[in-house]
Amino acid sequence: MYKKWYVFDGERPVKGVIRNYTNNDFQALIDVQKESFPPPFPADLWWNKEQLKEHVERFPEGALCVEIEGEMAGSITGLMIDYDPSQPEHTWSEITDDGFIRNHNPNGNAVYIVDICVKPAYRKLGLGKWLMQSMYEVVVHEGLDRLLGGARMPFYHKYQQEMTAQEYLNRVMEGGIKDPVVTFLLHCGRSPVQVLPGYIDDEESCNYAALMEWRNPFINLEL
């Protein structure tokens, strides 16, 4: 993939590029991770060069980055899985092979989002939504059923004494709570499937995540 377009920094149009990342981008991508996921997010979950090497070799179509005026600003990474809607439970470690994606299935029926991140300085430009849209295009191009991913619920720790994780997600869906990740993904066109307990080591989300999907509109899936 390689596409150019403009985003707006206030009233000023700024040139952006979304493309497949390569070996030459590894250090810049790691720097993006460090800025995007500061503590208490676990540092050992930032990308390392061994993981990035697997991404570009196993599924380069799912290894995308965004540059703004030539500077690396964010990335999104996916792998193909064979998804069974009757067995949705999983952890991030299981389904992404701890981020190495050595379990990438070229004959799978869905793209699973391993990670999406944008440097804080660029978030006002809406790049996360553009990256997600680009991965939807990968789903369509590959003829797959859907895109899936576990969404952190980083505000849940504020409410954990008052409600269950499912009740929290329901409140977000009702508009009573705005969660920075779940609400963002709703704006991107994703829909919740269910809550996943023990998804990842994440204090803010109390280790929960919301499994969220986007269905390929050109394929008729049973509801």
Buried (B, 14 or more C-beta within 10 A) or exposed (E): BEEEEEBEEEEEEBEBBBBBBEEEBBEBBBBBBBBBBEEEBEEEBBBBEEBBEBBBEBBEBBBBBBBBEEEBBBBBBBBBBEBEEEEEEBBBBEBBBBBBBEBBBEEBBBBBBBBBBBBEEBBEBBBBBBBBBBBBBBBEEBEBBBBBBBBBBBBBBEBEEEBBBBEBBBBBBEEEBEBEBBBBBBEBBBEBBEBBEBBBBBEBBBBBBBBBBBBBEEEEEEE
